[in-house]
Amino acid sequence: MTNEEFQSLHADVARLRKKRVQSAFGLIPASVNYLESKLSGALSEADRGDVYALLVNECSKARNDRLYVEVLRRRARDLSNDPISHAGLAFRLALIDPTSREETLEIAEKALLMAKSQNRQIRYCATNMARIGLMLDEYGVVERALKELVGDAGRERAEDTWYEFDFVDQLDVRRVDIKLLAAYRALA
């Protein structure tokens, strides 16, 4: 998809967002159905990724958790080799459905392993995993993620985030390896 085609698609989405249509998820923006119809066409994986990014954004704006999770699940299935798709699904499940604890942790682990196998988005997926562990009060998961982040120190890659520390002050220092936490903080 060219930049012009993407900009045109983006403009169509903004226009359609104002109209509501009935769906299995209740009233939703017409932009959601429009983007879903675009996904049914023959698109490259990169183009599907771009359309899914817009679709996920529309679902977020719709404030419809069932729709949002369904689209995230579909994206993870369709873009099965994309660690970001899996990480996004795991994070959203942790945020809105704590009863999906085991599934959430499995998906977060899968995202990290996939990122490592592709040598991309490792810090992003590990940080995501640490936040999920914190949300679910799973300090073993937090430590697993911190070990990964500390072990990745100094490695440069084109596709990744830098180290993020927004969750560190929320950790219960009595429940996490202090040396590991200090090593992570030293990366700031």
Buried (B, 14 or more C-beta within 10 A) or exposed (E): BEEEEBEEBEEBBEEBBEEEEEBEBEEBBBBBBBBBEBBEEEBEEEBBBBBBBBBBBBBBEBEBBEBBBBBBBBBBEBBEEBBBBBBBBBBBBBBEEEEBBEBBBEBBBBBBEBBBEBEBBBBBBBBBBBBBBBBBEBBEBBBBBBBBBBEBEEEEEEEBEEBBEEBBEEBEEEEBBEEBBEBBEEBE
